């Protein structure tokens, strides 16, 4: 859970780091926010869970759209296994 919604490219500005060092309440709230965000996706990773099936369907549709429905590319790139599978 990177700051500023920038994913892996994100960084913590020095003032943010200092606030985390000096404000225990702020740091705890931030850590709880990360924990809540991670726990909210738990059901996506359970094999055969309805949430997993819906996520697979949604991700496949998103990939089809981005691949401009090119059947050859879709067949090559869209996985046939669940979200979070460590293949």
C-alpha positions as CSV (number, residue, x, y, z in Angstrom):
1,X,0.0,0.0,0.0
2,X,2.1,2.8,-1.3
3,X,1.4,6.4,-0.5
4,X,-0.2,8.8,-3.0
5,X,-1.7,6.0,-5.1
6,X,1.4,5.5,-7.2
7,X,2.0,1.9,-6.5
8,X,5.6,0.6,-6.5
9,X,6.9,3.9,-7.9
10,X,5.7,5.8,-4.9
11,X,8.0,7.1,-2.1
12,X,7.5,8.5,1.3
13,X,8.5,12.2,1.4
14,X,10.8,13.1,4.3
15,X,8.1,15.1,6.1
16,X,5.9,12.0,6.0
17,X,8.6,9.8,7.4
18,X,9.2,12.4,10.2
19,X,5.5,12.5,11.0
20,X,5.5,8.7,11.3
21,X,8.5,8.8,13.6
22,X,7.1,11.6,15.8
23,X,3.3,10.9,15.9
24,X,2.6,7.4,17.2
25,X,-1.2,7.9,16.8
26,X,-0.8,8.9,13.1
27,X,1.5,5.9,12.4
28,X,-1.0,3.5,14.1
29,X,-3.9,4.9,12.0
30,X,-1.8,4.5,8.9
31,X,-0.8,0.9,9.7
32,X,-4.5,0.1,10.5
33,X,-5.5,1.6,7.1
34,X,-3.0,-0.7,5.3
35,X,-4.1,-3.7,7.3
36,X,-7.8,-3.0,6.5
37,X,-7.0,-2.5,2.8
38,X,-5.1,-5.8,2.6
39,X,-7.7,-7.7,4.6
40,X,-10.5,-6.4,2.3
41,X,-9.0,-8.4,-0.6
42,X,-8.7,-11.7,1.3
43,X,-11.7,-13.4,-0.4
44,X,-10.3,-12.7,-3.8
45,X,-7.6,-15.2,-3.1
46,X,-9.7,-18.1,-1.8
47,X,-10.1,-20.7,-4.5
48,X,-13.6,-21.2,-5.7
49,X,-15.0,-18.3,-3.6
50,X,-17.7,-16.3,-5.4
51,X,-15.5,-13.2,-5.0
52,X,-12.6,-15.0,-6.7
53,X,-14.8,-16.0,-9.6
54,X,-16.0,-12.5,-10.0
55,X,-12.5,-11.1,-9.9
56,X,-11.3,-13.6,-12.5
57,X,-14.2,-12.6,-14.8
58,X,-13.6,-8.8,-14.2
59,X,-9.8,-9.1,-14.8
60,X,-10.3,-11.2,-17.9
61,X,-12.7,-8.6,-19.3
62,X,-10.4,-5.8,-18.5
63,X,-7.5,-7.6,-20.3
64,X,-9.7,-8.3,-23.3
65,X,-10.6,-4.6,-23.6
66,X,-6.9,-3.6,-23.3
67,X,-5.9,-6.2,-25.9
68,X,-8.6,-4.9,-28.2
69,X,-10.3,-8.3,-28.2
70,X,-7.5,-9.8,-30.3
71,X,-8.3,-13.5,-29.9
72,X,-4.7,-14.6,-30.4
73,X,-3.4,-12.3,-27.8
74,X,-6.3,-13.0,-25.4
75,X,-5.7,-16.7,-25.7
76,X,-1.9,-16.3,-25.0
77,X,-2.1,-13.7,-22.2
78,X,-5.3,-14.2,-20.2
79,X,-4.7,-16.8,-17.5
80,X,-7.0,-19.7,-16.9
81,X,-6.2,-19.8,-13.2
82,X,-7.4,-17.9,-10.2
83,X,-6.3,-14.5,-8.9
84,X,-3.3,-14.8,-6.7
85,X,-2.3,-18.2,-7.9
86,X,1.5,-18.6,-7.6
87,X,2.2,-20.1,-11.0
